[in-house]
Amino acid sequence: MSAKCWGEIITDFDAALLSNDMQRVDDVRRRACEYLGIDEPKAP
């Protein structure tokens, strides 16, 4: 994923948080974890 895509993830995450759409937040978080190559954190 390019730097442009990483910027899009950050922008998408910010917009998702502002919209209070938790499904959208989860989707963006999943994309970020995929980009970073880390396992998605599990909810407590």
Secondary structure, DSSP 8 states (H G I E B T S, - for coil): --HHHHHHHHHHHHHHHHHT-HHHHHHHHHHHHHHHT-------
